[in-house]
Amino acid sequence: MASSREYLEFILDQLSEAEDVSFRPMMGEFIIYHCGKPVGGVYDDRFLVKPVQAARAMLPDAQEELPYEGGKPMLPVDNVDDRAFLACLLDAIAAELPAPKKRR
């Protein structure tokens, strides 16, 4: 099941307190980027983030879920109504991720 554009727009609106948020469609789903780093995505109308140490600390009760069959486990974000929390979450995740590779 592909994610709806309406849910993506809802999530992007909730992420509006975080700077430099973008997305890229990918096979009916959407990858979410923060400062050029892929921090998570919208999969089957669920907002999932990479399970880095900071995300695990901020989402202690979250159980890993697969974004799609064969995908790497990610953490679901249930608290999508707290914009300040989401901005902090994206900042913390992006801080742990390596810089994006330069294209040739």
Residue pairs with C-beta under 8 A, 6 or more apart in sequence:
1 44
1 45
2 28
2 29
2 44
3 28
3 29
3 30
3 42
3 43
3 44
3 45
4 45
7 42
7 45
8 23
8 30
8 42
10 80
11 32
11 42
11 47
11 80
12 21
12 23
14 80
14 81
14 83
14 86
15 21
15 32
15 83
15 86
15 87
15 90
16 83
17 83
17 84
17 86
17 87
18 34
18 86
18 87
18 90
18 91
19 35
20 34
20 35
20 36
21 32
21 33
21 34
21 90
22 32
22 33
23 30
23 31
23 32
23 33
23 42
24 30
24 31
24 33
26 41
29 41
29 42
29 43
29 44
29 67
29 68
30 41
30 42
31 38
31 40
31 41
32 38
32 39
32 40
32 41
32 42
32 47
33 39
34 90
34 91
34 93
34 94
35 94
36 99
36 100
37 93
37 94
37 97
37 98
37 99
37 100
38 50
38 97
39 49
39 50
39 90
39 93
39 94
39 97
40 47
40 48
40 49
40 50
40 74
40 77
40 93
41 47
41 48
41 67
41 74
42 48
43 67
43 68
43 71
43 74
44 67
44 68
46 65
46 67
46 76
47 76
47 77
47 80
48 65
48 67
48 74
48 75
48 76
48 77
49 55
49 59
49 74
49 75
49 77
49 89
49 93
50 74
50 75
50 93
50 97
51 64
51 73
51 74
51 75
52 93
52 96
52 97
53 96
54 89
54 92
54 93
54 95
54 96
55 62
55 75
55 89
55 92
55 93
56 62
56 75
57 92
58 85
58 88
58 89
58 92
59 75
59 76
59 77
59 89
62 75
62 76
62 77
62 78
63 76
64 73
64 74
64 75
65 73
65 74
65 75
65 76
66 72
66 73
66 74
67 74
77 86
77 89
79 85
79 86
80 86
